Amino acid sequence: MYTVVGTTKTRTARVLWMLEEIGVAYTHEPIPPHGSRVAELNPSGKVPVLIVDDTAISDSVAIMTFLADRHGDLTYPAGTIERAKQDSLTQMINDELDAVLWTAARHSFVLPPDRRVPEIKDSLKWEWDRNLSRLSDLLGDKPFLMGDKMTIADILCTQCLGWAISAKFPVTPQNLRDYFDRMRARPAWARAMAA
C-alpha cells in the first residue's frame, strides 16, 4: 500500500492520476506544501511525497518512474530504445514546460515580493509558445506522445497543460487542445481529482 502526501492542486495530481491509471491501492493525505508532516518527509517542504515501505520518495517524475517500473505499466522496459525515447520526452516536458511554468509561479506568488521580477513573464510566454509549437509537431495526430501507448510523459504533459491554462499561458495548437481534452476525459483522471 502506498501513501501519497500532497494536495491535488499541486504536482501531487500527477502521482494520484498515475496510481489510478495503473489500478494500485493507495491512501491520500491532502496536505499542502510546507506543512509540518511534509517537512518531516521532505526537508524542502515540497509535495508530492510517496511513502513506500516506510521510505519517503519525493519529486513527481521520480515517483511516476518508480511506479511505472515497479508495476510494468505506462512505460517501456528499461534499457530499450523506446524507454530512452520516453525518458527523453519526459525530461523535455519537465525542462521546457514544467520549468517555464514553475519560473512564472515563483515570480507571481512563491518568492517574497521583493525578489519577484514580474517582467520575466513576457519572456517566459515567448519561450512557452516556442516550446509548445515543437511539442505540437511531435504529437502530430497520434493519440499519445509516444504513439499508441500512454506513458508517464502523457500524465506529465497533460498536468502541465492544465497548469498553463490556469496560469493564463496560452495553449493554442489545436492538436494539443484536443489531446488535453481526451486525456482529461479519462476516468482515472476524474477518480484522482476526487481523491
N, C-alpha and C positions, 0 to 999 in steps of 0.2 A: 504494500500500500504506500502510495506517495502522499505527501502533504505539500501543497502549493501555497506559498505565502505571498500576498500582494493583491492589489485591487484590480478589477477589470479595466479601469481607466488608465492602466499603465501597460508596460510590455508583458505583464503577467497574462494578459489576454492571449498572447501567443502560446504560452505553455498550456493554459486551460484548453484552448482550441485543439492543440496537438493531442492532449490526453483524450479529448472527446473523439477526435478522428480515429485514434488507434484503439479506442474502446477499453481503456485501462482505468481501473478504480482509483480514486484519489479523494482526499479531503481538501477543503479550501479554507484558508484563513485570510479573509479580505482585510488585510492590514495595510495602511498607506506607507509609502516610503518614510524612512527615518523614525518609524515607531520603535519603541524600546525592544519589542520582540524581534523586529527586523534587524536592528543594530546588534543584537546578540548573535544573530545568524550570519550577518554580512556586515563587517565593520564600516563599509561605505554607506550603509543605510539604504542601498538600492534594492528594488524588487524587480523581477521575481526572485524567490528563493525556492528551490525544490529540496525537500528533505527526503532522503533515501537511506534507510538503514542507519538512522541517527547521524547522517552526514548531510551537511548543507552544501548545495551546489548553487552558484549564482550565475547570472548572465543568461538571458533568454535564448540566445543562439546556442550556447554551450549546453543548456538544458535540453533544447529540442534535439540537438545532435545526439546527446546521450540517450534520450528516449527512443529516437529512431533506430539507433544502433542496437540498443538493448532489446527492442521489440520487433526489429526487422520490418518496420513499416515506414512509409513516407520517405524512403531513402533508397539509394543504390548501395550495394555492398562496398565496404571499404576496400581500397586497392584497385577498384575498377576505373576505367576511363570515364564511365558515366558518373561515378561518385566524384571524381576530380572535377568534372564539369559542373555538377551540382554544388560542390563546395565553392567553386569559383563564382558561380552565380549568387550563392548565399552571401559570400563576402562582398561581392559587388553591390548587392542591395543594402547590406549593412553599411558600407562605405559611402555609397552615392545617394541613398535615400534616407536611411535612418540617421546618419551623421548630419546631414543637412537639416533635417527636422529638429534634431536634438540641439544643434547650434542655435537655431531660431528660438527654440523654447528657452534655452539658457539666457538669451538676450531679451526675452519677453517677460519671464517671471521667475526663473530659477536663481539667477545670480542676484546679489544685492544690487539695488537700484544704481548705486554709484559705479558699478562695474559693467553695467549693460551698455551696449552700443547698438541702439535701435536701427541706425542707418545700415547695419550689416544685412538686414533682411532683404533689401533690394538685390544685393549681390547673391544672396542665398536663393532667391526666387529665380534669378537668371540661371544659376547652377542647377537648380531643381528641374527647370524646363529642359535644359540640355540633357541631363541625365535621364529624364523621363522619356524623351524622344528616342534615345538609344534603347531603353527598355521596351518601348512600344515596337520598335523594329525587331528586337529579339523575340518578343512574344508572337508577333505576326498574327496569324489566325489559329494558332494552336490553343487547345483547351487549357493547358498548364504551361508554365515557363519551360519545363523540360520536355514538353511534347504531350504524350498521352498519359503520363504518370504524374500525379500530385506528389510534391516533396515539401520538405520544410521551407524551401525557398518560397513556395506559394503562400504559406502562412505568414512568413516574414513580410513579403511584398504586400499582401492584402492589408495587414495591420498598418503598414507604413502609408498605404494609400488612404486608409480611413483617417489616420492621424493627420495627413496632409489636408484632407478636406476640412477637418475640424479646425486646423490652423490657417485656413484660407490660402493654402498653396494649391494652385490650380492643377487639376488632373484633366487635361484637355484631350489627349488621344482617345478616340472613341473605342479602340480595341481594349485599352486599359480600363475604361469606364465599364465596358461590357464584362470584362474579366472580373473586375471588382464586384459587380452585381452578382455574377454567377457564384463567386467564392462566398460572398456574404449570404447567399441563399442556402448554403449547405446546412443541413440540420445540426451538425456538430458545432457550427459557429453559434447558432441560437442557444444550444444547450450550454456552451461555455459562457456566454454572456449572462445566462440565468444563474450561473453558479454563485 
